[in-house]
């Protein structure tokens, strides 16, 4: 760690020697972290913006991994499995998630894409309508409540300018096809964005076929000169998305494109239908600002798993088919008031957030007689509810060369299970978790172009309803589980010179009472609080317009994540010093963009990942590290009201054989999810402006 301190100091000295003020800098405005607009260069925390060009130019706009790989601190892996979503971790938070996203707050236009117990779905991000991503890491994430090891917010664009319609088609290897139709603009002061797309793929692996339909609508208007109203609808449907599951090491080496034998035997698959609506209202009152938002939605999921019939013979087993209908809703109120204090500008923000999800959940056998992979007898029937109600207050004080920030949130999360299937006992139960999570930060401007900062905060991560479902003996709600607690420290430097910006950050995270598997009985997995972890790391990002036609972008994350105390996971001893599974020690992203003419842009991307351990003992074979090269080119032509664009993209240029993601701690040893070899894509769009 001392070497990192010297490195930070060296950056500060060298850049301050030639730093100069310039208006041509990469300094986007952000709201994540401070809840009010602030230049990212002036923020006393780590926050990065991925803009519309980076999201869309030469990209497929199918998976958030395309856009978020460039953010330091994040590891975003495409599982090549649309039934299980992306694998996302932030400084190690979320790395154990076997499906979806856990322990990271996801938002779309202010609407949570995460449930109050910490489970989220990145597939709800509609990249075709994205204006930007804001990604927050470090201590300030804790002011977003429980299960906020990181915060990822996607903001869609408002309808502006002359009305226009766009038609787009994209196709590529492994039977990938995507067609899209959109309309947007502004008419009589009302902005609108309408978008619909369908993506089909045969999949790189056997039994990985998928179809994804996305729908989006947004209306923006100003009822008065001092107010703004936005209404957003977001829809996602996937019908019978095939699940190839993970492979053992021997299966991977013999044929990396195969599906797990059990996946074929039980025809593992998943259907999703997700719809949500949100309303956001902002009103300036005097010098203050009032913000109100409300949202609601429904998510229906049916998933066929490969749990063997023999396991389901145990009366306590809940079957091999998951079937639930989720209703979720919530809202918030926020007031921001600026003051003048001590010769500086102070802004105080106070608010209240309410969120609830309610699952009507059933479980069924995945067989009828000798026929496998069909819905059979009922084995589970319950109502699962997760509720959070959190007041918060935050202050930002600009005082000369100082920017000071403090925040406090009081988190209340309640989990409740109402069991209505009593043939195997009553598994009803509930638990309430409460904790205050403070965070503070300070930034000092050594010069206008060299800023140093430090921040600290505490957070906590509640068990999910899935983890709380069963107690240590395999029966009943596990009310004994406690939230894991974290203490985070961060220090960093932000510098700019000419058209170059460099950010560097050191961080340390200590956690207590991490959840680990206690055992498995009759097909029921139980959890316990046992682990302490220590994560220390360094992040570096560089953005530079080195010439009028050439841009360089790079990000490096070094993360040393280990268990800080030995513990027993069932009958297995996990030693202190073991590496956390699912977390590479090194992650790098690099990009060179060349724009020789306004109508053409081409770029080469490089991605490097270190090896990844797959389970807590570190004895099973880790997924090897890898390095990838991708290439993209985009052409644009305009004639009158028409705009034409073409895109060509090649991924994995060297046809590298590698494992793209892992399923941490898989009980069958099927940890490995192979990634695709070299793949080509081509697309074209036409836009007409009225």
N, C-alpha and C positions, 0 to 999 in steps of 0.2 A: 504493500500500500504506500510505503514511503516514496517509491519511485513514481507513483501516480501524482503525489503531491508535488514533487519536483517538476514533473511534466506540466502540471497546471501552472505552476509558477513560471516555468520557462515560456509557456504560451503567453502569459500575461506580460512578461518583460519584452519578448520579441515583438508582439503585436503592438504594444504601447509605443514602441520606438518608431513605428512608421504608420500607426493608425491615423486616419484623417476623416474628417466629417465629409459626408457625401449624401446627396439625396437619392442616389441610385444604389440602394441597398435592398437586401432581401429581408424585409421586416414586416411580416403580415400582422394584421390585427386579429386577436383571439379573444374569446369570452370564456373558454374553459379554464378553470383554475381561479379566476377572479370574479366570475359571474357578471362582469361588466367589461366593456371594450378596453383593451390595453394592447400596446404594441408588444409582440412576443419578445423583442429584444430587451424590453423594460420589465419583463415579468420575473419575479424572484423564484422561479421554478422551471422545471423541464417541460416544455410544451412545444410540439411541432405541428406544422400545418402541411397537409398534402393538398395541393390546389387542383382546380378543374383540369388544367393541362396535364398534370402528372397522372391524374386519374384516367383521363380519356385518350390522350394522344398515343396512338399505336398500341393501346391496350384492348383486351377483349371485353372488359367491364362485366365480368361474370362473377369473379371471386374477389373479396376484399384483399386477399393476399397480394394481388397485382399492385395495389396502391400502397399497402402498409408495410411492405418489405423494406422500404427505404427509411423507416423510422427507427432510430436507435432505441434499444431497450425492449423492442417488440420482437417476438419470434412468431411469425404467422405461416403456418404450414398447410398446404393443400393436401388433404387426405386422399385425393382421387376417389372420394366416396361422398356423393351428395346426400346419402342417407344419414351421415353423421356430422356434416358441416365442417368448417375449418377448425384447426387447432391454433389457439392464440394464447400466448403468455406475455406478461409484462414484468420484467425484472424477476421472473420466476413465478409470479402469481398466475394461476390458471394452468400450469403445466401438467397437472394430473388429470385434467378433464378427459374422460374417455369419449365424450360426445359433446357437441355444442361448445359453449364458452362458459367457464366458471371462474368466479373471483375477480372479474373485470366488468365494470359498468359500461354498458352499451346504450347509446342514445341515437335516435333519428329525429331530427328537428325537435328536440326537447322531449320526445316520447321515449320512455324507457323500452329498450329491447331486451332488458334483463328483468327477471322476476325478483320480488323482494328477498328471496332466499339465495339469490346470486347466480342463477342459471340464465344464460342468454343465447341468442341465435344470431350469428353474423349474416346468415342468408337473407335476413330481412332488409339489409342494406341494398338499396336500388342504385347501383353505380351509374346508370344511364342518366339519372337526374341529379347526381351529386355535384355540388359546388365546391365543397372542401371537406376534409377530415381534420379534426383537431384531436391530438393525442397527448394526454397528460400522464406523466409518470412522477413518482416520488411522493414526499410527505403530503403535498397539497391534495392528493387524491382522496385522503381520508375525510375531507369535508364534504364529499359526495355520499357519505354514509357507509353502511356495512357492505362487505364484499366488493370494495372498490380498490383492489390492488393496482388498477390502472383505470383510466377513463378514455373511451373512444367515442367521439361524437361525430356523426355525419350530418351535414347540413345540405339540404337540397337547394337548388337555385330558385329564386323568385322569377315569375314571369315578367319580362321587361322587353321593351323595344317593339318593333313592328311584329304583328302576328306572322308565324311561319310554321310550316309542317315539315317533318323529316321522316324519310323511309330509309331503313338500313338493313343490310343483310350481311351475314358473316358465316363462313364455313371453314372447316379444317379437318385435321387428322382425327382418327378414332370416331368418325361419324358426327363430329360436332357441327351443329347448325344453330344459328340464332337469327331471328327476324324481329324487327322492331318498328313501331310506328309511333310518332310523337307530334305534339303540337304545343306551342307556347307563344307568349307575347303579352301585350297589354292593350286593353280596349277600354276607353272611357275611364281610365284610372284603376281598372281592375286587372291585376296580373294573373295569368293562368299558366299552368304546366300540366299537360296530360301525356301519359306515356304507357305503352303496353308492349311487352316482349315475350317471346317464347324461345327457350333454349332446349335443344335436344342433343344428346350424346350417347353413343354406344358404349363409351367408357374405355379407358386404357386397359383395364383388367376385365377378365370374364365376370359376368354377373354384376356389372356396374352401370347398366343403362339407366338414364335419367331424363325426365322432362321437367322443366321449370317454367312456370308462367308467372310473370310479375306485372302488377298493375299499380299505377300511381296517378294521383290528381292533387293539385295544390292551387288554392285561390288566395291571392293577396290583395288587400285593399286598405285604404285609409279612410275610416268613417269620418274623421275630423283632421284638422291640421296637426293635431298633437297625438294621434293614435294610429296604431297599425293592427290589423286583424289578419291572421293566417289560418286557413283550414287545410288540413293535409289528410289524404287517404293513402294507405299503403297496403297492397295485397300480394300474397305469395301462395302459389299452389304447386304441389308436387304429388303426382299420382303414381303409386307403386314404384318408387325409386329403389332400385336394386342395391343390396348391401353385400359387397364381396368379403367383408370382414378382414381382419388381419391374418398374417401368415406366420408360421414358425420359421426359424432360420433355415432349416432344411427345405421347407416348402419354397421359401424365397429363392434359395440358390438353385433349386431344380427348375422352377418356372415362375418368374416374378409376376407374370400376367394372370396367373390362375387365381380363382377364388378359393376360399377355404372350403374343404369338402362339406363341412356342416352347413355352409351357406347354400350350397346347391341342394343338399338333402332336404332342408326345410324351406327353401325358396325365401330366404331372408329379404325383407323389403320394408319400405316405410312410405306412408302417405301423409302429407301435410297440407293443411288449408289454414292460412293465417290472414286475418283482416283486422285493420286497426284504423281509427280516426282520431285526429287530434286537433284541438283549437288553441291558438296562442293569441293573446291580446295584450298589447303594450300601450300604456297611456302616460303621457307626461303631465304631471300636475305641479305647477309652479316649477321649482328646480328639481323636484324628485321625479322618480319613474316607478309606476306600478306595472307589474307583470302578472298576468293570470294565465294559467293553462289547464286544460283538462283533456283526458284521452280515455278511450275504451276500445276493446277489441275482443276477438275470439280466435282461439287456436285449436284445431282438431288434429289429432295425431293417431294413427294406427300403425303399429310396428310389429312385424313378425320376426321373432328371435329364433335362435337355434338351440334352445335349451332342450336336452334329451328327454324323451318320454320317461326314462327310468328316474330321472331327477324329479319329475313332476308327480311321481307316485307318492311322494311325501305330502301329507295333507297340509303342511305348512307352506308349501311352495305356491307361488302366485301365478304360475302358468308361463307360457312362452309367447303370448301375444299381449302387447301393451295397447290399451285403447283409452284415450282420455279426450275430454272436451274442456278447454280452459277458457274461462271468462276473466278478463283482466281490465282494470280501470284505475284511474287515479287522477291527481291534479296537484297544483301548487299555486301558492301566492307569494309574491316577492316585492319588497319595497326597497328602493335604493335612494339614498339621500346624500348629496354632496354638502360639505362644510368647508370653511376656511379655519384652520387650526394651526397655531404656532408658525404662521407664515407659510404653511403648506396646504395642499388640497387633500382633504379627507373625504372618502366616500364610504358610507356604512350601508350594508345590505343585510336585510333580515327576511326570512321566509319560512315557509312550512310546506313540506312535501308529504303527500299521502299516496300509497300504492298498495294494491291488493290483487292477488291472483287466486282463482278458485278452480281447482281441477275436479271434475266428475270423472273418476278414474276406475276403469275395470281391467281385470286381467283374465285371460282365457287360455285354455290349453291350445297348443299349436298343432293339434292332430284330431282327427275324427276316425276312430277305428284304426285301420292301417294306413290311412291317407295322412301324409305329413304336410305341414305348411298351410293349414287351413284353420279357421277359427272354430274351436271346440267348446268344451264345457267351461262355465264361469268358475274362476278360482280367486277372484279379488273384486271387491266393490266398495269404494270409499270416496269420501269428499276430502280433498287436501286443500288447505287454505294457508296462504302466506300473506301477512299484512305488515306494513311498516308505516310509521307516523313519526316524522323527524323535523323538529324545528332547528334552524341554524341562523348564525349571524356571522358576518364577515366584514372586515374593515381593510381598506387600502389607503395608505397615507403617502402622498408624494411630498417629500420634505427636502428641498434643495437637491443634492446629489443622491439622496436616499429614497428608496421605495420600500416601505414597510407594509407587511401584510400579516393578518391574524384571522383565524377562523375557528369556529366551534360549532359542532353539530351534536345533538343528543339523539341517539339512534334507539328506536324501539322496534324490534322485529318479533312477531308472534307466528309460530308454526302450529298448525292444528290438523289432526287426522281424525275423521269420523268414520270408523269402520262399520260397514253394513253387511259384510260377509263374515258370519260368526261361526261357520262350521269348523274353522281351525283356530278358534279363540278370538278374543276381542283385541285388536291392535290399535284401538283408539288412544289418543293422547295429545298433549299439547305442551308447548314450552314457550316462554317469553324471554327475550334477550334484550338487555338495555346497557348502553354504554355511551359515554361522552367521548368524542374524538376531536381533540384540538390539533391545530397546525399553525405554525408561525414561519415567516420567511422575511428576509431582508436582502435588498440589492443595493450595491454602492457603485456609482458611476465614477471610476478612476479618471476616465476621460469620456467625452461623448461617444467614443467608439470602443471602449473597453469597460465592461460591466462584470463585477463579481457578485456572487450571491451565496446564501446559505439558507437552508430550511430544515425544519424538524416537525414530526407529527406522529401521532399514534392512531392505529386503526384496528378493526376487528372483522373477522370473517365468520359468519354463522354457518352451522351445518345446513345443508340443503334438506328438503323434505325426503329426498331419496336416501340420504345418509342417515336421517333420523328415523326411518321407517321401522327398524327392528332393533331390539335390545340385544345384549350380549348372548342370551340363550336362544336367539333367533325368534323370539316372540315379543310382541308388544312394542309400543312406541319407545324410542330410546331417549327419554327425557334427561338422561345423565350427561349427554354430550354438551360441551361448552364451546363457545366461539374461540377460535384461535386469535391471538393478539399480536400485534406487530408494533415495532418502534422503528421509525425510519429517519435517517439523516442523509442530507445531500448538500454538497457544495459544488459550485461550478463557476465557469467564466464564459461570457459571450463577447465575441470580438467581431469587428468588421473593418475592412480596409479595401478601398476601391469598390469593386463589385463582388467582393468575397465576404462571406460570413462563416465564422467558426464557433461552434458551441462545444464545450467539454464539461463533463460532470462526473464527480465521484459520489458514490452512494453506499450506504450500509443499511441492511434490513435485518433485524432480529425478530423472530417469531417464537411464540410459545403456544403449547397445546394444539399443534397442528394435528389434523385428523389423519389417521392411518387405519388400514384394515385390521380389525380385531380377529376376524375369522369368518368362515362360511359354513352354514349348516342347512341342509335341505334346500339348497339353492338360494338361501337368504344370506346376503353379505352384511356383516355388522361392522361398526366403526368405533374407534376410541380416540380420546385425546392422549397423545403420547410424545409427540416429537417437538424438539426445538430445532430451529434452523438458523443459519447465518449466511447471508448473501452480501457479498462485497463486489463492487464492480466499477467499471469505467465506461462512459459513453462519449463518443466523439462524432460530430457531424460537420460536414463541409459542404457549402453551396457556393459556387463561383461561376460568374460569367467572365471567363478568362479572355474572351474575344467577342466581338459583335455577333459572330456566328457559332461560337463554341461555348457550351456550358458543362461544368463538372459538378457532380453530386456524389457524396459518399457518406457512409455511416458505419461505425464500428462499435460493437458492444462486447465487452469482456465481463463475464459474470462467473464468479467463483461461488457456487451455491452448494452448501453441505449441511448435513445434520450436525447439530451442535451438542447432541446428547444421545447416548445409546438408549435403545428401547426395544421392547419385545412386540412384534406384530404377530399375534397368535403364538405359535411355537417357534417363530423365527426371530433370531437376534439381529437387530440392525445396529451396526457399530457407528459410534461418533466419528465424524470425518468422511463418511460415505457421501458421494455426490447425489444431489437430488435428481431423480429420473426426469426425463423430458426436457432438460435444460442444457443446451450446448454452452460450452465455456466461451467460445468465440462465434460471433455472427458478424458478417460484413456484407455491405451492399455498395456497389459502385456503378456509376453511369456517366457516359460521355454522350452528349447530345450535339449534333452538328446540323445547323440550319443554313445551308449555303444560299438559299433563296426563300422568300416569304412563303412560297407555295410547296416547299418540300422540307421535311425534317426526318433525320435518321439518327438512331442511337444504338449503342451497345451497352447492355446491362451485365453486371457480374454479381453473383450471389455465392457466398461461402458460408458453410456451417460446420462447426466442430462436431465431434462424435457426441452421441446422446445415449446415456444409460437408460435402461428400460424398466428397471425395478429397483427396490430399495437396497437389496444386498449388494448390488453392483457386480454380481457373479455371472449373470447371464450376459450373452454377447451384446455389447452396445451397438446401436446403429452407427455405422462408420460416417465420418465427415465427408463432405463433398464440396465441389466447386462447379458452378454452372455459368454458361454464357448464353445470353439471349440477344436477338437483334430485331429491330423494328424500323419501319419506314412508313411515313404518311405523306400523301400528296393531296393538294387542295387546288381546285380551280373555281373561279367565280366568273359568271357572265350574266349581267343583268340581275334579275331576281333569283337566279339559280346558283346554288353552291354544291359542288361535287367533291367528295372525298374518297380516297382509296387507302387501304391499309394492308401491308404485308408484314407478317411476323413469323420468326423462327425461334422456338424455345429449345433449350438444351442442345445448342449447336454441336457439341462434341458427342452427342448421344450417350451421355453418362448414365450408367446403371447405378441407381442410388435409391435409398429409402427416404421418402419425403417426410414421413411423420411416424410416430410410434404411439401405440396404445399402452399407456403406463400401467404396469402391474397386471396385465391380462392373466387371468387364472389358468388359461390353457396354453400359455406361452406363445400365443399368437400376437406378438408385440408389433410386428413390422408391417408397414403400409407402403409398398413400393410406389415409386413415382414414374411418370411417363418418360420414354426416351425422346429423341428429337421429334418435334411436332411442328407442323406448318399451319398457318392460318392466313386467310385473305378475306377482305371485306370491302364493301362500298356503300356509300350513303348519298342521298340526294336531298337537298333542302330547298324549299321554295318560300320566299318572303313576299308577303302581300304588301 
